[in-house]
Amino acid sequence: MPPKKEKQSKEIQGDADRGQRLFKTLCMGCHSMSLRGIYGKNIASGNMIYTSGLLAKATEKWTFKNLDAFLTHPKTFAPETAMGAAAVKNARDRRDIIEFLKA
């Protein structure tokens, strides 16, 4: 029997340093650095439960897929969010911000 092939992640690793600079530029107007480390945690945990209209997704986790979807189209991901106008359109920028949020 041939060995099993490892599943390759579709997630491309971003640049956390660049992500930090982007976070400071694009996100710090409304968010603090306390969002760093949110990756893998429950959606709507901490202060996110009240400020982002994410209560309906409280049992899900902040994965790459969920963060990417939220940053791409916040109102589609969470219709009640206040972050509607602050979408991050550039895929590389989103990837780098997500990498920063992982740490």
WODAKA-V316896 format. One record per backbone hydrogen bond with DSSP energy under -1.0 kcal/mol. NH is the residue of the N-H (numbers start at 1). CO is the residue of the C=O. E is the energy in kcal/mol with one decimal. If there is no record, write none. Layout:
nh=NH co=CO e=E
nh=NH co=CO e=E
This chain:
nh=19 co=15 e=-2.6
nh=20 co=16 e=-2.2
nh=21 co=17 e=-1.8
nh=22 co=18 e=-2.5
nh=23 co=19 e=-2.8
nh=24 co=20 e=-2.4
nh=25 co=21 e=-1.8
nh=26 co=22 e=-3.8
nh=27 co=23 e=-2.4
nh=28 co=23 e=-1.5
nh=30 co=27 e=-1.8
nh=31 co=27 e=-2.8
nh=35 co=32 e=-1.5
nh=36 co=33 e=-1.9
nh=37 co=101 e=-2.4
nh=38 co=35 e=-2.0
nh=39 co=101 e=-1.2
nh=40 co=62 e=-3.3
nh=41 co=38 e=-2.3
nh=43 co=60 e=-3.2
nh=45 co=42 e=-1.3
nh=48 co=45 e=-1.5
nh=49 co=46 e=-1.0
nh=51 co=47 e=-1.6
nh=52 co=48 e=-1.6
nh=57 co=54 e=-1.9
nh=58 co=55 e=-1.8
nh=60 co=57 e=-2.0
nh=62 co=41 e=-2.8
nh=63 co=61 e=-1.5
nh=67 co=63 e=-2.8
nh=68 co=64 e=-2.9
nh=69 co=65 e=-2.3
nh=70 co=66 e=-2.6
nh=71 co=67 e=-2.9
nh=72 co=68 e=-2.0
nh=73 co=69 e=-2.5
nh=77 co=73 e=-2.2
nh=78 co=74 e=-2.8
nh=81 co=78 e=-2.6
nh=86 co=83 e=-1.0
nh=88 co=71 e=-3.3
nh=94 co=90 e=-2.3
nh=95 co=91 e=-2.6
nh=96 co=92 e=-2.5
nh=97 co=93 e=-2.5
nh=98 co=94 e=-2.8
nh=99 co=95 e=-2.1
nh=100 co=96 e=-2.0
nh=101 co=97 e=-2.3
nh=102 co=98 e=-1.1
